[in-house]
Amino acid sequence: MTTLRMPRIVFIEFNGTEHPIDAAPGQSLMQVAANHMISGIIAECGGNCSCATCHVYIEEPWRSKLPAPSKQELEMVDCALHVQPTSRLSCQVLVTPEMEGLVVRLPESQT
């Protein structure tokens, strides 16, 4: 039986509080944050890409390493506050074993 490695992902709240988490591959970043009760990931739509309450910033170099956002995700990100070039919806980013060291920052608007 093959066991997938759980990458360590660091969620950083707007106030600077860091949450290093061993994340299960296949889950979305939103699910990982919700399962670990990370403040700032509200996720009102439950991961259906129909709100922007799981908005996060993906730090470089990860932004360019992740799959590009879909058209639907880009449209929803436009509805978020404090959008930056590194903005993503955490419900649309699936964890893979290769994401070891990924840093995800939470925007002020979701504090």
Steps between C-alpha positions, in 0.01 A plus 500: 500500500637841400470779753488856370731740679314774687662832413546763768307815401520822699188716530576851624218711641496872424625568855807285434392188690647198323334160475729228360280207403569157354239498224337194348551479123174525304339749738460862403689765694158614625424153641840484668447843660145416610606164647762681708272793594720765337344843553445693181374223273126551522401279201132589494431299182676190630747481215269545203687799353191717538627754753837650584508436875792258471720757325871459572836618371739236369861604555762471229645280370185294549272730304674404176529131596127442558253425222349818357163608642189424296292773342235446770757540777638820344147644482441421869839637607397830339220515761745481791644795691871586486568291188867462409678322214555207738128468591332160473193332641625236742210271406646470150857404593543129566784382721765280339802335662724743307362801694747458788572850635208677333420828677140627494421847638153612604367843406401770748144497368439155651627567851 
